[in-house]
Amino acid sequence: MDGHKLRALVVDDSAYNRQTIAAMLELDPGVEVIGRASNGKEALRMVFDLQPDVITLDLEMPEMDGFSFLRVLMAKKPLPVIVVSGHAERDHVFRALELGALDFIAKPGRHIGPDLRTIQEDLLAKLRVVRRLSVVRLLQRAQHLAEQRGERSTLEVPAFDSGRYEPQKRRGPPLGVLGIAASTGGPPALQQLLCALPVTLPIAILVAQHMPARFTRAFAARLDKICSFQVCEATDQQELQAGVVYIAPGAANLEVDAGPTGVRVRVRPPRGGATIVPSGDLLFKTVSDLFGPRFCALILTGMGSDGREGAELAKRLGATVLAEDPNTAVMPGMPAAAIDAGVVDSVLSLEELPVAIQRFADACRPRPEELPR
């Protein structure tokens, strides 16, 4: 795609939204809108006739909705897709990401409204990602998630209620902590990883996933239903417990500190001038301060370098640092930044990471000679 304008196809059943999104895209001199479609069926014809490089997609449409469109597109001609979603469709967004969509932008409701500038900036930022991503990896991730869903169905792994996490129910303090930083491509990667980990791991898992604030609770609820772990959107002063995954709220940072009864989760507002919230760097720094060698920092797919500084500090304090292989990540920027800093112990594909995490968790268990007699 380098060397020519990015060719965009806009798919939305609202004529107003099609016009507005097309106008936003064309504010970028490197983008050309080559078509507009009102439903998935029309969009599929345009995909093969016009050969776009990127697609913006509404999910709720007549004749053929966005989910059906994504299934056919990814099977026949995989392309980067950015979902344009209202907050009422939060759970739908994650279904779309599972099917191979790259990312999403949030609009206030069914139609694009007054806070146009915020939506515009977000959309153009997502578009700049497209030239650097691996579409093949998006497709492979969607296929792997489909296989996982099939295995869970066969094994009758139970689905859990999104409200089943009870802060007062004690599961015991963790022997170690896994901290995860992720951005573009992160939600499906996290789902694949967490569903591949055994719930018996004696560790707590804290996640800094870059995501709009009003979507993180729906994301946590979806993971809670799909994975064996308890998954919750973190709240301030929760006691850190083994077997629980804490997702940072989208507009806040996730930290930990030591309280009188154990280690607590802290949810803090962003510090002045912060541009990345939640911050993987801040998460890694606060957890490694408390847990040292019993902390594992993991950097997954994403643009930029979030997690690198935190991983540098964590490494100095004896933590294990893992990174998703940039060659197999949807977006290589974040893991590559940590690798270039020389602080990563192992560079692994998403499929290989569960073994390394299991090894870390096993190392956190006390040796027989350390157990009380």
C-alpha positions in Angstrom: 0.0 0.0 0.0 3.0 2.3 0.3 3.4 4.9 -2.4 -0.3 5.5 -3.2 -3.4 6.8 -1.5 -5.2 4.4 0.9 -8.4 3.4 -0.9 -11.3 3.4 1.6 -14.8 1.9 1.3 -17.4 3.3 3.7 -20.2 0.9 4.7 -23.2 2.3 6.7 -27.0 2.2 6.2 -27.3 5.8 7.2 -26.8 8.2 4.3 -25.8 10.9 6.7 -23.2 8.7 8.4 -21.8 7.6 5.0 -21.3 11.2 3.9 -19.9 12.3 7.3 -17.4 9.4 7.5 -16.3 9.9 3.9 -15.7 13.6 4.6 -13.6 12.7 7.7 -11.5 10.2 5.8 -10.8 12.6 3.0 -9.3 15.2 5.4 -6.3 12.9 5.3 -4.5 13.7 2.0 -3.2 10.1 1.9 -6.8 8.7 1.8 -9.2 8.4 -1.1 -12.8 7.2 -0.6 -13.6 5.0 -3.6 -17.0 3.8 -2.6 -20.0 4.0 -0.2 -22.3 1.1 0.5 -25.6 0.9 2.5 -25.4 -2.8 3.4 -23.1 -5.8 3.5 -24.3 -7.2 0.2 -23.6 -4.0 -1.7 -20.3 -3.7 0.1 -19.1 -7.2 -1.0 -19.8 -6.3 -4.6 -17.7 -3.1 -4.2 -14.9 -5.0 -2.5 -14.3 -7.1 -5.6 -15.1 -4.3 -8.1 -13.2 -1.4 -6.5 -10.4 -3.2 -4.6 -10.3 -1.0 -1.4 -7.4 -1.1 1.0 -9.5 -0.5 4.1 -13.2 -0.6 5.1 -15.2 1.3 7.7 -18.1 -0.8 8.8 -21.4 -0.3 10.6 -22.7 -3.5 12.2 -26.5 -3.0 12.2 -27.7 -2.9 8.6 -30.5 -4.4 6.5 -30.1 -7.3 3.9 -26.6 -8.3 5.2 -25.4 -7.0 8.5 -21.8 -6.3 9.5 -21.2 -9.7 11.1 -22.2 -11.7 8.0 -20.2 -9.3 5.8 -17.1 -9.9 8.0 -17.4 -13.7 7.8 -17.6 -13.6 4.0 -14.9 -10.9 3.6 -12.4 -12.8 5.8 -13.1 -16.0 4.0 -12.8 -14.6 0.5 -10.7 -11.4 0.6 -9.2 -10.4 4.0 -8.9 -6.7 4.4 -8.5 -4.3 7.4 -11.9 -3.3 8.8 -12.5 -0.5 11.3 -15.9 -0.9 13.0 -17.9 2.4 13.6 -20.0 1.5 16.7 -22.5 3.2 19.0 -22.1 2.6 22.7 -25.4 0.6 22.7 -23.5 -1.9 20.5 -20.6 -2.5 22.8 -20.9 -6.3 23.0 -21.3 -6.4 19.2 -17.9 -4.7 18.8 -16.1 -7.6 20.4 -17.9 -10.2 18.2 -16.7 -8.2 15.2 -13.1 -8.2 16.5 -13.3 -12.0 17.0 -14.4 -12.3 13.3 -11.3 -10.4 12.2 -12.0 -6.7 12.4 -8.9 -4.6 13.1 -10.3 -2.1 15.6 -13.3 0.2 16.3 -14.2 3.8 16.9 -17.0 4.8 19.3 -19.8 7.1 18.3 -22.3 8.4 20.9 -25.3 6.6 19.5 -26.8 5.1 16.4 -25.9 8.2 14.4 -22.8 10.3 14.4 -23.5 13.4 16.4 -22.0 16.6 17.9 -18.7 15.3 19.2 -17.6 15.0 15.6 -14.0 16.2 16.2 -13.2 13.4 18.7 -14.6 10.8 16.4 -12.7 12.3 13.4 -9.3 12.3 15.3 -9.9 8.7 16.4 -10.8 7.5 13.0 -7.8 9.1 11.3 -5.5 7.7 14.0 -6.8 4.2 13.4 -6.4 4.7 9.6 -2.7 5.5 10.0 -2.3 2.0 11.5 -3.5 0.3 8.4 -0.3 0.6 6.4 1.6 -1.2 9.1 -0.6 -4.0 10.1 -0.6 -7.7 9.2 -3.9 -8.6 7.7 -2.9 -12.2 7.4 -2.4 -12.3 11.2 -5.8 -10.8 11.7 -7.3 -13.7 9.7 -5.2 -16.3 11.6 -6.3 -14.9 14.9 -10.0 -15.0 13.9 -9.5 -18.6 12.8 -7.8 -19.6 16.1 -10.6 -18.0 18.1 -13.2 -19.9 16.0 -11.3 -23.1 16.8 -11.2 -22.3 20.5 -15.0 -21.7 20.5 -15.4 -25.2 18.9 -13.2 -26.8 21.5 -15.1 -25.2 24.3 -18.4 -26.4 22.9 -17.0 -29.9 22.6 -15.6 -29.9 26.1 -18.7 -28.2 27.5 -16.7 -25.5 29.3 -19.3 -23.5 31.2 -20.2 -19.9 30.3 -20.2 -17.6 33.3 -22.4 -14.7 34.2 -20.9 -11.2 33.6 -21.8 -10.4 37.2 -20.3 -13.4 38.9 -17.2 -11.7 40.2 -17.7 -11.1 43.9 -15.0 -8.9 45.6 -15.9 -10.3 49.0 -15.4 -13.9 47.9 -11.8 -14.7 48.9 -9.7 -16.9 46.5 -6.4 -16.4 48.3 -3.5 -14.0 47.6 -1.6 -14.6 44.4 1.9 -16.1 44.5 2.8 -13.9 41.5 1.3 -11.4 39.1 1.1 -11.3 35.3 0.8 -7.8 33.9 -0.3 -7.3 30.2 0.0 -4.2 28.0 -1.8 -4.2 24.7 -3.3 -1.8 22.1 -4.4 -2.3 18.5 -5.3 -6.0 17.9 -5.2 -6.6 21.7 -8.8 -7.7 22.5 -8.8 -10.8 20.3 -5.2 -11.6 21.4 -6.1 -11.3 25.0 -9.1 -13.5 24.5 -7.1 -16.2 22.7 -4.4 -16.0 25.4 -6.6 -16.1 28.5 -8.7 -18.9 27.1 -5.5 -21.0 26.6 -4.4 -20.5 30.2 -5.4 -22.9 33.0 -7.5 -21.3 35.7 -5.4 -23.1 38.4 -2.5 -20.8 37.9 -1.6 -19.3 41.3 -1.4 -15.8 39.9 -3.4 -12.6 39.4 -3.6 -11.0 36.0 -3.8 -7.3 35.4 -4.4 -5.9 32.0 -3.8 -2.4 30.5 -5.7 -2.6 27.2 -6.0 0.8 25.3 -9.7 1.1 24.8 -12.5 3.8 25.1 -13.8 4.1 28.7 -17.3 2.9 28.1 -16.2 -0.3 26.4 -13.9 -1.9 29.0 -16.8 -3.2 31.2 -18.4 -4.9 28.3 -15.0 -6.3 27.3 -14.4 -7.7 30.8 -17.9 -9.2 30.9 -17.4 -10.9 27.5 -14.1 -12.4 28.6 -15.7 -13.5 31.9 -18.4 -15.5 29.9 -15.8 -17.1 27.6 -12.8 -17.8 29.7 -12.4 -20.0 32.8 -10.9 -17.1 34.8 -13.0 -14.6 36.7 -12.7 -11.4 34.7 -13.8 -8.0 35.9 -13.3 -4.4 35.1 -11.1 -3.3 38.0 -12.5 -1.1 40.8 -10.5 0.8 43.3 -9.4 -1.0 46.6 -10.2 -4.5 45.4 -8.0 -7.0 47.1 -5.7 -8.7 44.6 -6.6 -12.4 44.3 -5.3 -15.4 42.5 -7.3 -16.7 39.5 -8.8 -13.3 38.8 -8.2 -11.1 35.7 -8.5 -7.3 36.4 -9.1 -5.1 33.3 -8.1 -1.5 33.6 -11.1 0.9 33.1 -10.5 2.8 29.8 -10.2 6.3 31.3 -8.0 5.3 34.3 -4.7 3.7 35.2 -4.3 0.4 37.0 -1.8 0.2 39.8 -1.3 -1.9 43.0 -0.2 -1.1 46.5 0.2 -2.9 49.8 -2.6 -2.6 52.3 -3.0 -3.9 55.9 -4.8 -7.1 54.7 -2.9 -7.7 51.4 -2.2 -6.2 48.1 -4.9 -3.9 46.7 -5.8 -2.9 43.1 -5.8 0.9 42.7 -7.7 2.6 39.9 -6.3 6.1 39.4 -7.1 9.0 37.2 -4.5 9.7 34.5 -1.6 12.0 35.6 -1.3 15.4 34.0 -0.2 15.4 30.4 -0.7 11.6 30.0 -1.5 10.7 26.4 -1.9 6.9 26.9 -4.5 5.7 29.3 -4.5 3.0 30.7 -0.7 3.0 30.8 1.2 -0.3 30.5 4.3 1.5 31.7 2.7 2.6 35.0 1.1 -0.8 35.6 4.5 -2.6 35.1 6.3 -0.1 37.4 3.9 -0.3 40.3 3.5 -4.1 40.2 7.3 -4.8 39.9 8.0 -2.5 42.9 5.9 -4.9 45.0 6.5 -8.3 43.4 10.0 -8.1 41.9 10.9 -11.6 40.6 7.3 -12.7 41.2 6.1 -10.4 38.4 5.9 -11.2 34.7 5.4 -8.3 32.3 3.9 -9.2 28.9 3.7 -6.8 25.9 1.3 -7.8 23.2 0.3 -6.2 19.8 0.0 -2.5 19.6 1.3 0.7 18.0 3.8 2.9 19.8 6.1 2.0 22.7 3.8 1.7 25.8 5.2 -0.9 28.2 8.9 -0.4 27.2 9.8 1.9 30.1 7.9 -0.2 32.6 9.5 -3.3 31.3 13.0 -1.8 31.7 12.3 -1.0 35.4 10.6 -4.4 36.0 13.7 -6.2 34.5 16.0 -4.3 36.9 13.9 -5.5 39.8 14.2 -9.2 38.7 10.9 -9.6 36.8 10.4 -11.8 33.8 9.7 -9.9 30.6 7.9 -11.5 27.6 6.9 -10.0 24.3 4.7 -11.2 21.5 6.7 -11.9 18.4 6.5 -8.7 16.2 6.6 -11.0 13.1 3.3 -12.6 14.1 1.7 -9.7 16.0 -1.1 -7.8 14.2 0.7 -4.6 15.1 4.5 -4.9 16.0 5.2 -1.5 17.5 4.9 -2.1 21.3 6.6 -5.5 21.5 9.3 -4.4 19.1 10.1 -1.3 21.2 10.7 -3.5 24.3 12.8 -6.0 22.3 14.9 -3.1 20.9 15.5 -1.9 24.5 17.1 -5.3 25.3 14.9 -6.1 28.3 12.9 -9.0 26.9 13.6 -12.5 28.2 11.6 -14.4 25.5 10.0 -13.4 22.2 7.1 -15.8 21.5 4.1 -16.1 19.2 0.7 -15.8 20.9 0.3 -19.6 20.7 3.6 -20.2 22.5 3.0 -17.7 25.3 0.8 -19.9 27.6 3.7 -22.3 28.1 6.1 -19.5 29.2 3.4 -18.1 31.5 2.8 -21.5 33.0 6.6 -21.8 33.6 6.7 -18.4 35.3 3.7 -19.3 37.5 5.3 -22.6 38.5 8.5 -20.7 39.5 6.4 -18.6 41.9 5.2 -21.7 43.8 7.2 -22.4 47.0 9.7 -25.2 46.8 9.1 -28.2 49.1 11.9 -27.2 51.4 10.2 -23.8 51.8 6.9 -25.2 52.9 6.1 -25.1 56.7 6.6 -28.5 58.4 
